[in-house]
Every structure is written in C-alpha cells, then in structure tokens.
Amino acid sequence: MKKVLYVLALIGCLGFIVYTLHEHGVPKDRTALAELGSSMGIPALFFSFLVGFPFFTRKKGDEEEIIKYTLDRCSEFYNKISPTYDERNTKYLIDSHLIVTEKISELLSSRGELGVLDLGGGTGRTIATHFYHQKNVKWTYVDASSQMKAQFELNARNSKFNSVCKLSDINDFLRRDENKYDVVILSFVLTSMTQELDYEKLANKINDGGLIIIADIEPEYTAKKPDYEVSVDGTKYSMTMKPVNALELVERFQKVDRHLKYCKSVKKQDQKRYSYVLTFK
C-alpha cells in the first residue's frame, strides 16, 4: 500500500509541475523562477512527507514487522511465505534436494515407470521439477498449505508427468489413501509437523522394492537456529521448528519393518553438518 501511495504522490507532483509550466511557461528570470518554486512547494512537501514518513516513524532495529507462528499454525505460515519460498534456498539445501532427486532417478531407471508420493511437497521447484518431462512418472502431491499447493500447480502446469494434487494434513492423507507407491518423499517436512508421523501407515504405502526418502535439517543446526524466518513485502514471518534426529528415525522405521538403505550427511564449508538424507526399504 505504501508503494502505491508513493507512486500516486510522484505522479501528482509531476502532473502539477507540467500543469504549472503549461499555465505560466518556462521561467525567464529569477522572480518568475521563485514564483514557480513557491507554487510547487505544497505538492513537493506532500510527496516528501509520504516518502519520508515510514523512515521517521520506524524505530531503530525494527525495520520489519515480525509475525510469529507456532507449529500448530504451520499451514498459515507457509501460506504467507509461499510467494518467496524458493528465493532463500541455500546451496546446502539445494544439494540435499539433489540427493533426493538422484535417488528417485536411480529407481526410475531400474523400473521404467514410477509412482511417487510427495508428502509436504511445497512449490515443487526443488524436487518435482526434475521430473516434469517424464511421462512415465505419476506424481501424487500432498500439502496442508493451500498457497503452496497453488504454487505447485502453477509451476507444473506445462509438465508432462501425470500429477494429482491433494490439500491435506499428511497423517490424515496416509490414513485415508488406499494406494501404494514406488517412492514416498518427506523432504524438509518433519521439522514442521505438529503431530508425530504415522510411521506404520507410511510403511504400508511402499510397493515391493520401493523407497521411503527423508531429508531434513540436522538437529544440532535446528537447535542453534530454531526460527525459520522469511520476509515478504516488508513483513517477517517466523516459525520455530522442532529438531528431528536421524537415529531416532532409523529406530522408528525398524519397528515397522523398514530398514535403512542409504545415509548421507550434507556439510557446510566449515564441515559442520547441515542436513541429512535417508532412504528406507
């Protein structure tokens, strides 16, 4: 809204200048120039006020309004940040997603066709986009955020793969859905889930020889930087994430007869672990 006011004020000010020059002509001496400057003083002052007001009223250290969300409102949080969600993707986050796509591609190569269940799929620009051209892939997308789902559908509108999009809580979907899949993905999802994942239902979603792929932030990193913060149009939205331990995931999946097949840690330049990627068979 402020940007609109700035533009309108600038247009008004320029319009007034054009009108004044049209009525009085170009000033030929100092007296005429002074009269012209005086006549333009009011609109110029008005424009300066509109432009400067936010800076005069803004408190030091409070450049952005901060709105905090708890995990039970995570779908609202992701609705708010969906327009700029992919803009802050770091190299390490992208590296993690590339490992996920690599594992999907390996299974696709061996099977020839693939049914993928993408739980908490976000915008689709980091994983699903790698398979848009694959006619032999059926992509079932699930997310609790309506705006994330809208972004996914927009991004995939010209894709060749067969996609089905569902707006749903992950556990609710697992309990209702009767299909089985070759791959189930949870990529950077568990740290923002309110309820614990239904491991038994998830384990039963896999076809013989299929994979469960989980990628997420290392718990040490989450403990150090628990707040996920994203700025959209001058407002900062924040949500505190929960740490998810990879070893605990291994133990939970063992209890439902799914066993670790692959484990990879993504490290930053300082060799501190940023994220992990696990696959279960």
BALOBA-1460 file (C-alpha; in Angstrom, 3 decimals):
// residues 281
<rec num="1" residu="m" x="0.000" y="0.000" z="0.000"/>
<rec num="2" residu="k" x="2.839" y="2.392" z="0.825"/>
<rec num="3" residu="k" x="4.410" y="1.804" z="-2.571"/>
<rec num="4" residu="v" x="1.109" y="2.698" z="-4.255"/>
<rec num="5" residu="l" x="0.925" y="5.944" z="-2.287"/>
<rec num="6" residu="y" x="4.479" y="6.820" z="-3.277"/>
<rec num="7" residu="v" x="3.731" y="6.293" z="-6.962"/>
<rec num="8" residu="l" x="0.472" y="8.276" z="-6.797"/>
<rec num="9" residu="a" x="2.190" y="11.121" z="-4.972"/>
<rec num="10" residu="l" x="5.005" y="11.207" z="-7.522"/>
<rec num="11" residu="i" x="2.535" y="11.202" z="-10.421"/>
<rec num="12" residu="g" x="0.575" y="14.008" z="-8.767"/>
<rec num="13" residu="c" x="3.710" y="16.054" z="-8.182"/>
<rec num="14" residu="l" x="4.917" y="15.629" z="-11.773"/>
<rec num="15" residu="g" x="1.448" y="16.421" z="-13.067"/>
<rec num="16" residu="f" x="1.366" y="19.613" z="-11.056"/>
<rec num="17" residu="i" x="4.759" y="20.636" z="-12.473"/>
<rec num="18" residu="v" x="3.573" y="20.032" z="-16.045"/>
<rec num="19" residu="y" x="0.361" y="21.974" z="-15.377"/>
<rec num="20" residu="t" x="2.285" y="24.897" z="-13.848"/>
<rec num="21" residu="l" x="4.707" y="25.075" z="-16.762"/>
<rec num="22" residu="h" x="1.799" y="24.939" z="-19.185"/>
<rec num="23" residu="e" x="-0.023" y="27.790" z="-17.453"/>
<rec num="24" residu="h" x="2.927" y="30.058" z="-16.699"/>
<rec num="25" residu="g" x="5.515" y="28.966" z="-19.224"/>
<rec num="26" residu="v" x="9.202" y="28.393" z="-18.606"/>
<rec num="27" residu="p" x="10.510" y="30.979" z="-16.072"/>
<rec num="28" residu="k" x="12.602" y="33.679" z="-17.760"/>
<rec num="29" residu="d" x="14.014" y="35.480" z="-14.723"/>
<rec num="30" residu="r" x="14.678" y="34.928" z="-11.026"/>
<rec num="31" residu="t" x="11.352" y="36.409" z="-9.939"/>
<rec num="32" residu="a" x="9.367" y="34.080" z="-12.155"/>
<rec num="33" residu="l" x="11.506" y="31.151" z="-11.040"/>
<rec num="34" residu="a" x="10.834" y="31.992" z="-7.390"/>
<rec num="35" residu="e" x="7.078" y="32.181" z="-8.046"/>
<rec num="36" residu="l" x="7.174" y="28.807" z="-9.795"/>
<rec num="37" residu="g" x="9.165" y="27.254" z="-6.948"/>
<rec num="38" residu="s" x="6.721" y="28.656" z="-4.409"/>
<rec num="39" residu="s" x="3.715" y="27.289" z="-6.298"/>
<rec num="40" residu="m" x="5.300" y="23.817" z="-6.369"/>
<rec num="41" residu="g" x="6.172" y="23.841" z="-2.681"/>
<rec num="42" residu="i" x="2.964" y="22.264" z="-1.415"/>
<rec num="43" residu="p" x="2.946" y="19.192" z="-3.716"/>
<rec num="44" residu="a" x="6.688" y="18.728" z="-3.201"/>
<rec num="45" residu="l" x="6.219" y="18.858" z="0.565"/>
<rec num="46" residu="f" x="3.332" y="16.374" z="0.306"/>
<rec num="47" residu="f" x="5.451" y="13.973" z="-1.742"/>
<rec num="48" residu="s" x="8.382" y="14.280" z="0.666"/>
<rec num="49" residu="f" x="6.101" y="13.533" z="3.599"/>
<rec num="50" residu="l" x="4.749" y="10.357" z="2.014"/>
<rec num="51" residu="v" x="8.190" y="9.096" z="1.108"/>
<rec num="52" residu="g" x="9.824" y="10.043" z="4.363"/>
<rec num="53" residu="f" x="7.077" y="9.201" z="6.829"/>
<rec num="54" residu="p" x="7.952" y="5.483" z="7.226"/>
<rec num="55" residu="f" x="11.576" y="6.350" z="7.914"/>
<rec num="56" residu="f" x="10.745" y="8.983" z="10.517"/>
<rec num="57" residu="t" x="8.293" y="6.726" z="12.358"/>
<rec num="58" residu="r" x="10.304" y="3.492" z="12.124"/>
<rec num="59" residu="k" x="12.049" y="2.511" z="15.317"/>
<rec num="60" residu="k" x="15.729" y="1.682" z="15.235"/>
<rec num="61" residu="g" x="16.265" y="-2.067" z="14.906"/>
<rec num="62" residu="d" x="12.622" y="-2.585" z="13.966"/>
<rec num="63" residu="e" x="12.755" y="-2.350" z="10.173"/>
<rec num="64" residu="e" x="10.239" y="-5.162" z="9.664"/>
<rec num="65" residu="e" x="7.124" y="-6.234" z="11.467"/>
<rec num="66" residu="i" x="7.631" y="-9.762" z="12.815"/>
<rec num="67" residu="i" x="4.706" y="-12.180" z="12.976"/>
<rec num="68" residu="k" x="5.418" y="-15.423" z="14.813"/>
<rec num="69" residu="y" x="3.662" y="-18.733" z="14.248"/>
<rec num="70" residu="t" x="3.608" y="-21.933" z="16.252"/>
<rec num="71" residu="l" x="3.759" y="-25.376" z="14.630"/>
<rec num="72" residu="d" x="0.021" y="-25.902" z="15.035"/>
<rec num="73" residu="r" x="-0.421" y="-22.997" z="12.577"/>
<rec num="74" residu="c" x="2.259" y="-24.114" z="10.134"/>
<rec num="75" residu="s" x="-0.133" y="-24.180" z="7.162"/>
<rec num="76" residu="e" x="-0.906" y="-20.480" z="7.775"/>
<rec num="77" residu="f" x="2.819" y="-19.749" z="7.979"/>
<rec num="78" residu="y" x="3.524" y="-21.482" z="4.669"/>
<rec num="79" residu="n" x="0.561" y="-19.720" z="3.068"/>
<rec num="80" residu="k" x="2.189" y="-16.403" z="3.956"/>
<rec num="81" residu="i" x="5.686" y="-17.241" z="2.715"/>
<rec num="82" residu="s" x="4.727" y="-19.161" z="-0.439"/>
<rec num="83" residu="p" x="5.394" y="-16.227" z="-2.842"/>
<rec num="84" residu="t" x="9.070" y="-16.020" z="-1.822"/>
<rec num="85" residu="y" x="9.570" y="-19.552" z="-0.506"/>
<rec num="86" residu="d" x="12.249" y="-20.580" z="-3.014"/>
<rec num="87" residu="e" x="14.184" y="-17.308" z="-3.026"/>
<rec num="88" residu="r" x="16.168" y="-18.131" z="0.099"/>
<rec num="89" residu="n" x="17.263" y="-21.648" z="-0.903"/>
<rec num="90" residu="t" x="20.903" y="-22.085" z="0.078"/>
<rec num="91" residu="k" x="23.496" y="-24.189" z="-1.715"/>
<rec num="92" residu="y" x="23.315" y="-26.764" z="1.081"/>
<rec num="93" residu="l" x="19.537" y="-27.009" z="0.866"/>
<rec num="94" residu="i" x="19.725" y="-27.453" z="-2.900"/>
<rec num="95" residu="d" x="22.469" y="-30.074" z="-2.501"/>
<rec num="96" residu="s" x="20.174" y="-32.002" z="-0.154"/>
<rec num="97" residu="h" x="17.306" y="-31.912" z="-2.642"/>
<rec num="98" residu="l" x="19.617" y="-33.030" z="-5.445"/>
<rec num="99" residu="i" x="20.465" y="-36.175" z="-3.485"/>
<rec num="100" residu="v" x="16.735" y="-36.865" z="-3.179"/>
<rec num="101" residu="t" x="16.212" y="-36.434" z="-6.931"/>
<rec num="102" residu="e" x="19.219" y="-38.666" z="-7.600"/>
<rec num="103" residu="k" x="17.676" y="-41.493" z="-5.567"/>
<rec num="104" residu="i" x="14.342" y="-41.106" z="-7.359"/>
<rec num="105" residu="s" x="16.095" y="-41.135" z="-10.746"/>
<rec num="106" residu="e" x="18.003" y="-44.309" z="-9.869"/>
<rec num="107" residu="l" x="14.778" y="-46.130" z="-9.060"/>
<rec num="108" residu="l" x="13.084" y="-44.757" z="-12.175"/>
<rec num="109" residu="s" x="15.938" y="-46.076" z="-14.323"/>
<rec num="110" residu="s" x="15.600" y="-49.563" z="-12.866"/>
<rec num="111" residu="r" x="11.793" y="-49.715" z="-13.012"/>
<rec num="112" residu="g" x="10.965" y="-47.795" z="-16.159"/>
<rec num="113" residu="e" x="7.991" y="-46.083" z="-14.546"/>
<rec num="114" residu="l" x="7.329" y="-44.683" z="-11.111"/>
<rec num="115" residu="g" x="4.537" y="-43.746" z="-8.741"/>
<rec num="116" residu="v" x="5.727" y="-41.014" z="-6.384"/>
<rec num="117" residu="l" x="4.019" y="-39.769" z="-3.226"/>
<rec num="118" residu="d" x="5.360" y="-36.324" z="-2.348"/>
<rec num="119" residu="l" x="4.297" y="-35.505" z="1.215"/>
<rec num="120" residu="g" x="4.603" y="-31.822" z="2.080"/>
<rec num="121" residu="g" x="5.749" y="-31.106" z="-1.465"/>
<rec num="122" residu="g" x="5.883" y="-27.308" z="-1.215"/>
<rec num="123" residu="t" x="6.217" y="-25.457" z="-4.523"/>
<rec num="124" residu="g" x="7.768" y="-28.408" z="-6.358"/>
<rec num="125" residu="r" x="10.629" y="-26.308" z="-7.708"/>
<rec num="126" residu="t" x="13.385" y="-28.203" z="-5.893"/>
<rec num="127" residu="i" x="12.395" y="-31.845" z="-6.497"/>
<rec num="128" residu="a" x="9.326" y="-32.375" z="-8.691"/>
<rec num="129" residu="t" x="10.634" y="-30.011" z="-11.365"/>
<rec num="130" residu="h" x="13.369" y="-32.543" z="-12.222"/>
<rec num="131" residu="f" x="10.681" y="-34.971" z="-13.424"/>
<rec num="132" residu="y" x="8.291" y="-32.635" z="-15.271"/>
<rec num="133" residu="h" x="9.350" y="-34.114" z="-18.639"/>
<rec num="134" residu="q" x="8.857" y="-37.748" z="-17.563"/>
<rec num="135" residu="k" x="5.631" y="-39.175" z="-18.982"/>
<rec num="136" residu="n" x="6.284" y="-42.427" z="-17.127"/>
<rec num="137" residu="v" x="6.047" y="-40.745" z="-13.705"/>
<rec num="138" residu="k" x="2.827" y="-40.308" z="-11.730"/>
<rec num="139" residu="w" x="3.319" y="-37.669" z="-9.049"/>
<rec num="140" residu="t" x="0.875" y="-37.546" z="-6.126"/>
<rec num="141" residu="y" x="1.343" y="-34.301" z="-4.250"/>
<rec num="142" residu="v" x="0.094" y="-33.604" z="-0.710"/>
<rec num="143" residu="d" x="0.403" y="-30.377" z="1.280"/>
<rec num="144" residu="a" x="-1.597" y="-28.728" z="4.059"/>
<rec num="145" residu="s" x="-0.918" y="-25.234" z="2.689"/>
<rec num="146" residu="s" x="-3.392" y="-24.097" z="0.036"/>
<rec num="147" residu="q" x="-0.977" y="-21.461" z="-1.270"/>
<rec num="148" residu="m" x="1.899" y="-23.927" z="-1.562"/>
<rec num="149" residu="k" x="-0.412" y="-26.252" z="-3.474"/>
<rec num="150" residu="a" x="-1.374" y="-23.366" z="-5.767"/>
<rec num="151" residu="q" x="2.313" y="-22.629" z="-6.401"/>
<rec num="152" residu="f" x="2.974" y="-26.296" z="-7.210"/>
<rec num="153" residu="e" x="0.078" y="-26.429" z="-9.671"/>
<rec num="154" residu="l" x="1.276" y="-23.215" z="-11.317"/>
<rec num="155" residu="n" x="4.843" y="-24.498" z="-11.646"/>
<rec num="156" residu="a" x="3.708" y="-27.867" z="-13.009"/>
<rec num="157" residu="r" x="1.100" y="-26.526" z="-15.435"/>
<rec num="158" residu="n" x="3.171" y="-27.382" z="-18.532"/>
<rec num="159" residu="s" x="4.695" y="-30.596" z="-17.213"/>
<rec num="160" residu="k" x="4.412" y="-33.927" z="-18.997"/>
<rec num="161" residu="f" x="4.172" y="-36.117" z="-15.927"/>
<rec num="162" residu="n" x="0.828" y="-37.178" z="-14.517"/>
<rec num="163" residu="s" x="0.182" y="-35.239" z="-11.319"/>
<rec num="164" residu="v" x="-2.541" y="-35.432" z="-8.693"/>
<rec num="165" residu="c" x="-2.657" y="-32.695" z="-6.041"/>
<rec num="166" residu="k" x="-4.278" y="-33.049" z="-2.630"/>
<rec num="167" residu="l" x="-4.783" y="-30.410" z="0.056"/>
<rec num="168" residu="s" x="-4.494" y="-32.383" z="3.282"/>
<rec num="169" residu="d" x="-2.713" y="-32.944" z="6.549"/>
<rec num="170" residu="i" x="-0.089" y="-35.643" z="5.976"/>
<rec num="171" residu="n" x="-1.298" y="-38.111" z="8.602"/>
<rec num="172" residu="d" x="-4.923" y="-37.647" z="7.545"/>
<rec num="173" residu="f" x="-3.957" y="-38.457" z="3.960"/>
<rec num="174" residu="l" x="-1.984" y="-41.556" z="4.985"/>
<rec num="175" residu="r" x="-4.982" y="-42.885" z="6.903"/>
<rec num="176" residu="r" x="-7.461" y="-42.283" z="4.072"/>
<rec num="177" residu="d" x="-5.425" y="-43.144" z="0.992"/>
<rec num="178" residu="e" x="-5.501" y="-46.769" z="-0.138"/>
<rec num="179" residu="n" x="-2.867" y="-46.565" z="-2.891"/>
<rec num="180" residu="k" x="0.712" y="-47.808" z="-2.824"/>
<rec num="181" residu="y" x="3.726" y="-46.076" z="-4.331"/>
<rec num="182" residu="d" x="7.231" y="-46.811" z="-5.521"/>
<rec num="183" residu="v" x="8.654" y="-43.776" z="-3.722"/>
<rec num="184" residu="v" x="7.446" y="-41.717" z="-0.778"/>
<rec num="185" residu="i" x="9.239" y="-38.421" z="-0.102"/>
<rec num="186" residu="l" x="9.321" y="-36.257" z="3.008"/>
<rec num="187" residu="s" x="11.870" y="-33.584" z="2.187"/>
<rec num="188" residu="f" x="12.353" y="-30.958" z="4.915"/>
<rec num="189" residu="v" x="8.883" y="-31.677" z="6.267"/>
<rec num="190" residu="l" x="9.180" y="-33.475" z="9.618"/>
<rec num="191" residu="t" x="10.681" y="-30.447" z="11.392"/>
<rec num="192" residu="s" x="7.457" y="-28.514" z="10.829"/>
<rec num="193" residu="m" x="4.933" y="-31.267" z="11.579"/>
<rec num="194" residu="t" x="2.754" y="-30.697" z="14.626"/>
<rec num="195" residu="q" x="1.926" y="-34.343" z="15.263"/>
<rec num="196" residu="e" x="4.267" y="-37.283" z="15.051"/>
<rec num="197" residu="l" x="4.337" y="-39.008" z="11.697"/>
<rec num="198" residu="d" x="2.234" y="-42.174" z="11.436"/>
<rec num="199" residu="y" x="5.163" y="-44.493" z="10.655"/>
<rec num="200" residu="e" x="3.071" y="-47.631" z="10.356"/>
<rec num="201" residu="k" x="0.717" y="-46.124" z="7.778"/>
<rec num="202" residu="l" x="3.664" y="-44.724" z="5.854"/>
<rec num="203" residu="a" x="5.483" y="-48.067" z="5.868"/>
<rec num="204" residu="n" x="2.456" y="-49.732" z="4.288"/>
<rec num="205" residu="k" x="2.423" y="-47.267" z="1.374"/>
<rec num="206" residu="i" x="5.502" y="-48.740" z="-0.313"/>
<rec num="207" residu="n" x="5.402" y="-51.257" z="-3.160"/>
<rec num="208" residu="d" x="7.871" y="-54.139" z="-3.077"/>
<rec num="209" residu="g" x="11.337" y="-52.805" z="-3.836"/>
<rec num="210" residu="g" x="10.224" y="-49.232" z="-3.253"/>
<rec num="211" residu="l" x="11.810" y="-46.496" z="-1.147"/>
<rec num="212" residu="i" x="10.961" y="-44.035" z="1.570"/>
<rec num="213" residu="i" x="13.179" y="-40.952" z="1.233"/>
<rec num="214" residu="i" x="13.543" y="-38.498" z="4.090"/>
<rec num="215" residu="a" x="15.661" y="-35.349" z="4.066"/>
<rec num="216" residu="d" x="15.789" y="-32.815" z="6.865"/>
<rec num="217" residu="i" x="17.885" y="-30.383" z="8.867"/>
<rec num="218" residu="e" x="20.423" y="-31.764" z="11.331"/>
<rec num="219" residu="p" x="19.034" y="-31.374" z="14.883"/>
<rec num="220" residu="e" x="22.195" y="-29.553" z="16.006"/>
<rec num="221" residu="y" x="21.612" y="-26.926" z="13.331"/>
<rec num="222" residu="t" x="17.931" y="-26.611" z="14.275"/>
<rec num="223" residu="a" x="18.850" y="-26.217" z="17.946"/>
<rec num="224" residu="k" x="21.265" y="-23.418" z="17.056"/>
<rec num="225" residu="k" x="18.883" y="-21.701" z="14.619"/>
<rec num="226" residu="p" x="15.372" y="-22.808" z="15.569"/>
<rec num="227" residu="d" x="13.484" y="-19.915" z="13.981"/>
<rec num="228" residu="y" x="12.619" y="-20.209" z="10.315"/>
<rec num="229" residu="e" x="12.253" y="-16.595" z="9.168"/>
<rec num="230" residu="v" x="11.097" y="-15.332" z="5.783"/>
<rec num="231" residu="s" x="10.441" y="-11.735" z="4.707"/>
<rec num="232" residu="v" x="7.537" y="-10.948" z="2.386"/>
<rec num="233" residu="d" x="6.697" y="-7.352" z="1.402"/>
<rec num="234" residu="g" x="8.269" y="-5.777" z="4.460"/>
<rec num="235" residu="t" x="6.860" y="-8.270" z="6.973"/>
<rec num="236" residu="k" x="8.941" y="-11.014" z="8.544"/>
<rec num="237" residu="y" x="7.151" y="-14.292" z="9.261"/>
<rec num="238" residu="s" x="8.752" y="-16.628" z="11.774"/>
<rec num="239" residu="m" x="8.095" y="-20.173" z="12.981"/>
<rec num="240" residu="t" x="10.106" y="-22.192" z="15.496"/>
<rec num="241" residu="m" x="10.977" y="-25.606" z="14.075"/>
<rec num="242" residu="k" x="11.389" y="-28.833" z="16.017"/>
<rec num="243" residu="p" x="14.620" y="-30.867" z="15.781"/>
<rec num="244" residu="v" x="14.343" y="-34.327" z="14.215"/>
<rec num="245" residu="n" x="17.127" y="-36.814" z="14.927"/>
<rec num="246" residu="a" x="18.152" y="-39.169" z="12.105"/>
<rec num="247" residu="l" x="18.993" y="-42.010" z="14.508"/>
<rec num="248" residu="e" x="15.530" y="-41.803" z="16.026"/>
<rec num="249" residu="l" x="14.035" y="-42.078" z="12.541"/>
<rec num="250" residu="v" x="16.068" y="-45.230" z="11.895"/>
<rec num="251" residu="e" x="14.761" y="-46.757" z="15.122"/>
<rec num="252" residu="r" x="11.150" y="-45.807" z="14.388"/>
<rec num="253" residu="f" x="11.238" y="-47.304" z="10.895"/>
<rec num="254" residu="q" x="12.858" y="-50.504" z="12.167"/>
<rec num="255" residu="k" x="9.820" y="-51.015" z="14.384"/>
<rec num="256" residu="v" x="7.589" y="-51.028" z="11.289"/>
<rec num="257" residu="d" x="9.941" y="-53.326" z="9.341"/>
<rec num="258" residu="r" x="11.538" y="-50.646" z="7.169"/>
<rec num="259" residu="h" x="15.310" y="-50.631" z="7.249"/>
<rec num="260" residu="l" x="17.963" y="-48.074" z="6.439"/>
<rec num="261" residu="k" x="19.394" y="-48.458" z="2.940"/>
<rec num="262" residu="y" x="21.274" y="-45.182" z="2.444"/>
<rec num="263" residu="c" x="22.500" y="-42.321" z="4.628"/>
<rec num="264" residu="k" x="24.203" y="-39.107" z="3.538"/>
<rec num="265" residu="s" x="25.158" y="-36.022" z="5.520"/>
<rec num="266" residu="v" x="25.371" y="-32.637" z="3.797"/>
<rec num="267" residu="k" x="28.065" y="-30.451" z="5.322"/>
<rec num="268" residu="k" x="28.759" y="-26.744" z="5.100"/>
<rec num="269" residu="q" x="32.154" y="-25.279" z="4.201"/>
<rec num="270" residu="d" x="33.186" y="-25.350" z="7.853"/>
<rec num="271" residu="q" x="32.450" y="-29.126" z="7.816"/>
<rec num="272" residu="k" x="29.557" y="-28.730" z="10.226"/>
<rec num="273" residu="r" x="26.602" y="-30.892" z="9.312"/>
<rec num="274" residu="y" x="23.668" y="-29.038" z="7.804"/>
<rec num="275" residu="s" x="21.235" y="-31.770" z="6.775"/>
<rec num="276" residu="y" x="20.816" y="-35.497" z="6.167"/>
<rec num="277" residu="v" x="19.192" y="-37.696" z="3.545"/>
<rec num="278" residu="l" x="17.983" y="-41.190" z="4.451"/>
<rec num="279" residu="t" x="16.347" y="-43.909" z="2.388"/>
<rec num="280" residu="f" x="14.448" y="-46.904" z="3.780"/>
<rec num="281" residu="k" x="13.420" y="-50.097" z="2.034"/>
